[in-house]
């Protein structure tokens, strides 16, 4: 495979989960997942292939009739639409995590829609009850829930899987993460790849078999590393995590480069490796609890993770989707940081899965101009 | 707001003001610790350990009812907090963060020793963390595990089969969390929790809710509703905040006796009643006069809200050999039953039938997004049960975008076209 083919394969896997990707896991039954805080190591060790649903600009008329407006993120509407339209009929299960209220409510909704025969899904709808607070009882609870998810999934596909299978899945995912870190490194300092191009390469991690991903991401990183550095102000996305490159493309159309964004689809995707230890379930649960940036992540953790990213950028775009109930609370603090760093910023309201409109483009252009002026002043 | 029809309502309102003034005196003069808490935490533990608890939602409702919310809400907006963020659970925080914008009701909240919140909606952890920082006090979080077993007719299990209502792992988690809360409260108060006293308190809570059950039945069965919904709420909530106390039991009995007397004497809240309405959702605290507005024009009276009905169905737990587990079983799912499928729609339809409801007004909350969930299931279930529904878009504490005239016109049209026609 040529390196450009590696990029194309990763991008295809990101954009269309029905593509074969690396094909080593093509025959496995599919677990549809609403957000990547459901551990892929558990899904794979149990013998399934994860397909994490993302936001999209496609309309969702069936879901819109069942879900209240401005409460559920685009990705959840897409998942419910897929269920109601019968597109997940061949899916082995649907798994939603407790890491956001909309995911939990969508779990309740889907179960109710099936109970009322409004949806024809035969596959079980499961809740992965991962808690994220700091209480001393939380770690043991999360470990037990992770163990329980593994047993449920293995039983579902009638596979005799063990803790060793989980350890193996951890090792493979860690290898894939190592390749992903090479891609992420290309965004630091003078970036060599645009955000809109690299986000799919990062995000394919959640959809491809880890071995395939490790090889493809490594090849892609080799090629991208040979590119010259990109010119333009470096922009970071803050606020709610995004799961697609639409906003990146809009910002980069004005000459800036998006180099960081919170959340599991972007610069936070690799995070730390998982160290199996004696209890691989506890290790997975602990890692996902600590690493997941989402609306239920403790505020102090979000701040700890965001602050270092701001030291290497020229401007910040604060993403505020219509369903935001959590990230907006941190805006006054974020604004104070940005003002202290003399970083220009912009709050963008709207669905980040849909390309922004003309007014947003005007504001982005003004931000990029301000960032350019700042970098010009700073550099000379 | 319309005149109060019940003596009990006057007594409840007076008690709340006296209770709050006494709290301020004890905090300021005697340096007694108190806690600011979410409405769904187990107040019984605080009371038994002599750490009085003030409900965040009660405080927000008080600010809104006194029409003092807008300056705080404007200050939030000016500070960059977008309009989609929940205003109900954060109005108290705003009254701390933007304390300079006006004089707060009743002299304001003294600084608590502890904040305590169940992490239900995603915003709670953020709001309470920021509030704790603003006040310089600690926050105790009760995390909220999600339910996977979803018994539809939950209210039939809660009293006697509460162990089957909550999965064992969730129950164990909440018990462990409440035990840690007790440890924390014991440190603050310097007292030990008497487990027998907890059992006795829960027995008294059961007694109080049984009395409320009688009140609910009286209202449901009387030829014409004897008590306005707004007065039900005033009486019930003043009692629930101190549930199981001597005053609460005595007040519940006084309320029941007064309602019984009105039923026996044929006294109606709205004589000549033509339409019985239910309100689904949190109260419209900034415009409670809305609820009595249609009595004269249409003889339409609000009969039902969740506040009275949830007492007996949500709180009673029989079989108190392990009182902490019983308390945890109530805490574990608490307000989910009021909003989300499969629980809310089934219960509300059943309540509508019991109360002979002719029409339902369902709140579409503007900023309380998590509380907005389940609404479409409820609206659909009510309509399928033959009960016309009028959605009311509003924020329960934010009157700035509320058009009282347009809302009243919409209700009159609804009554004329779908309820009384």
Interface residues (C-beta under 8 A of the other chain):
Chain A: X65 X66 X67 X68 X70 X71 X98 X100 X101 X104 X105 X107 X108 X109 X111 X112 X115 X126 X127 X129 X131 X133 X134 X135 X136 X137 X138 X141 X144 X145 X148 X295 X296 X298 X299 X300 X320 X322 X323 X324 X325 X326 X328 X329 X330 X331 X332 X335 X347 X349
Chain B: X79 X80 X81 X82 X84 X85 X86 X90 X119 X120 X121 X122 X123 X125 X126 X127 X129 X130 X141 X143 X144 X145 X146 X147 X148 X150 X152 X169 X173 X176 X177 X180 X340 X341 X342 X364 X369 X370 X372 X373 X374 X375 X376 X377
